[in-house]
Amino acid sequence: MDQAQPQSSETTTEIDTTEKDQKLNFKCRDEFLHFLSCCQGMEASIRMYECSRNLKCRVEAFDPQLKYIGVSNLTTPIGVEKNAIIRASDLIEVKYLKEELSS
């Protein structure tokens, strides 16, 4: 009476889907981390909620949870900040300069 039930095609399909999802998630994470590592040291234009104009900077680092971005040479309306840490929640967008991306 203790016979194992053969796997139904529905269960096999669920396993295949889970494996495909895991592989896709791995690929997305890997490509995202590669993108972040390539962005370090690149010139960027950032737009923030508290500032109506785009600010230029060089992206230096990201914290592991992506809550903060370390930048250098942040050009603000009142001058240039040699180094700054920006909360990601204050950012609307970060645009990397095309010249930097192509090299």
KASULCOR-V809471 format. One line per field, one symbol per residue. ss: DSSP state (~ for helix, > for strand, _ for the rest). psi: psi as a letter, one per 40 degrees, with the letter a starting at -180 (. if undefined). burial: # if it has 24 or more other ideal C-beta (glycine too) atoms within 12 Angstrom, else .. A space follows every 10 residues. Layout:
ss: ???
psi: ???
burial: ???
This chain:
ss: ________~~ ~~~~~~~~~~ ~~~~~~~~~~ ~~~~~~~~~_ __>>>>>>__ ____>>>>>> >>_____>>> >>>>>>__>> >>>>>>>~~~ >>>>>>_~~~ ~~_
psi: efhhhihidd dddddddddd dddddddddd dddddddddh eiiihihide heiiiiihhd iiidefdihh iifhhideah hdiihhhdee idihhihddd de.
burial: .......... .......... .......... ........#. .#####.#.. ....###### .#......## ##.#...... ...#.#.... #..#.#.... ...
